[in-house]
């Protein structure tokens, strides 16, 4: 058997070896999850023409309102328990391991049940205030419990490096959600119900595949004292503020659109939004792997961690910029190609929302620094500031310029929050990031996006085919800034030489 590691087990890895090892592990896991997320995203694009012809824009608008309510209740219930779980589980000193797992799971599931009960008890007032259908109270309650269980099951799988299982769970979730949405819309309801039920199925399937901890872990106390429980839960407790702030930044635009416009406008915006956030397939995959790996790295090599974290952060920012370019260039054509004509006006917001996704990725890259240093509470001020900016801009812009105002509000909220978090993380990152190279990346991508934003042909498919080689060319130029073509060439030559010698 060929030994793949070049580092003997009897010595410490150098910074370069640690960085390469971590990059390989992160890249391998991220590649699996990215492929699964791309599959789900492509599947959603395939069913989009069917659903947008079966369901009116108002159905998408009401479904968006209901799903954002589920998201709001669930972030309060979760209260950062998944963050505490990820950061403390592999700690070198107690509390760690099974005690942390028992504490965080019991807290999260108990809080989700409480939040579900409160949502049902208050549903009449909620439905009257937000124009949600009366029957949806039980759906929201179920969604809250499933969303929290899903987040904790995903965190558990990430901690145990079960990326293959997450891969299959993600694919199965997408297939199940799509089947439910189309089936109910085609054979039954032509309102928001198919979309809401598909969301619940999407939460449930990963929980069934990834599983829960042993019953004994869920039923028995963690055995930790009050001080240890406060320490563990306190790591992620800032999420009680940051998670609702994040919800405001990503969801309040639809509430303002519903208030100042109508449900149909929310539906048009939601379809374009779903296209614009396709970059989340990369964000989500990378960040799913990155947070636990970074925590593990800093526990094992606290002195060398900043170098590794900085070098990977630099490359990740460049990747996020390339993803923004791709979504900006293709988004308008994708809307014209896949959605019913009633949804086409929403394409104008895609570049703004996609830019928000770019800054969303930077936020979480910076937030990793706060996580490994166990000072997540220092991020609160910037999250609250981003939420306040989002509310203020939505209030000012949505009544005047509609969906464009909603997209701009989200963009500026994420941009300012990411800038503040990067400032706070600079003492760890600044010395290990080549900022001039990143500036060169941005200077290359912005003009390319300007020229690729309009459609290049009357047919959206022809336009996409024309833009593709140009986009690939820009990405290759960006890759050249990091020396990637030379690295790939060297590895290919080495592989061919090894093959010929063998």
C-alpha positions, 0 to 999 in steps of 0.5 A: 500500500502506498503511504500518501503522507509525506510527514513521518509520525514522529515529528511535528508538521511544519506550517506548510505541511499543516496548511496543505493537510488542512487544505486537502481535508477541507477541499475533499469534504467541500468538493463532496458537499459542493457537488451535492449542493449543486445537484440539489440546486440544479434539481430546483432549477429543473422543477422551477418551470413546472412549479412556476407554471402551476403556482402563482407568484402569490403562493411563493410570497406566502410560502416565503413569509411562512418559511421565514417565520420558521427560520425566526423561531428556530434561530431563537430556539437553537441559540447557538447550541450547534456552535457550542457543540462544534467548538467544545466537542474536540477541546483538549480540556474538559468539558468536551466529548459526550458530556458536551454532546448531551448538554447541547442536544438536550438544550436544543431539542428542549428549546425547540419544543418550547418554541413550537408550543409558543408559536402554536399558542400565538398563531392567531395573533401572528397570522392576523399580523402577517397575513399568514393562513390560519392552518399554518400554525402546526406547520410552523411548529413542526418546522421549528423542531425539524429545523433545530434537529437538522442543524444539530444532526448536521453539526454532529456529522461534521464533527465526526467527518461523515461527509459522505453521509452528509452528501447522500443526505443532501441529495435525498433531501433535495429529491424528497422536497422536489417530489413533494412540491410537484406532487402536491401542486400537480394533484392537489393544492395550488397555493403555498402548501406544496412549498411549505411541506417541501421545506419540512421534508427537506429538514426531516430527511437529513435527520433520518439519514444522519441520525440522532445521538444514542437515547441514553445521551438524550435522556441522561444529564450531561453530568456537568456542573453549572459553571461548565454548562455556562461555559459551553453554552456561552460559546454560542450564546451570542447567536441569540442576538446574531442569529435573529440579526442574520434573519433580519438581514436575509428575510426582512426584505420580503416582509417590507415587500409584502407590506409596501407592495403585495404577495405577488411581488414577494413571489417574483423577488423570491424566485430571483433570490433563489437564483441569486443565492446559488453561490450558497452551494459553495459557501455552505459546503466550504463553511460546513467543513471549515468551522470544525476543522479550524477549531480542531486545528487551533486545539492541536496547533494554536501557534501555527493556526493563524498562518493556516487560517489566513492562507486559506481565507485568502483563497476562499475570498477569491473563490467567492468573488469568482462565484459572484461573477458566475451568478451575475453573468448567468442569473438573468439568462437563467430566469428567462430560460426557466421561469414563467414570464410573470417572474422575469422582472425579478432578474434585475436584483440578481447582481445585488443579492449575489454580492450579498452572498459574497459578503455573507461568505466573508462574514463567516470566514471572519467569524471563524477567527472569533469562534476559535478564539472563543470571543463570538460575543464580540461580533454582536455589535456588527450583527446588530448594526447590520440588522439596523442598516437592513431595516432602515434601508428597506424602509427607505428604499422598498416603497420607492424602488421595490425589489431593487431596494430590497436587493440593495438593502441586503447587499449593504447590510452584509457588506458593512457587517463583513467589513466590521468583522474583518476589522475585528479579525485583522490581528490574526489574519492581516499578516497572513493574507496578500491583500494586494493579490486580493485587490488584483482579483477584484479589479479583474472580476468587476469589469468582467461582470459589467460586460457579462451582466447583459444578455448576449443574445435574444435566446437565453440559452445561446447567451449562456453558451456565449458567456461560458468561455469568457467566464472560464477565461476570467477564472483562469486568470484569477487562478494564475494570480495564485499560481494554481496552473503551475501547481496543477501542471507540476502535479500532472507531470509528476503523476504521468512520470510516476505512471510511466515508471510504474 
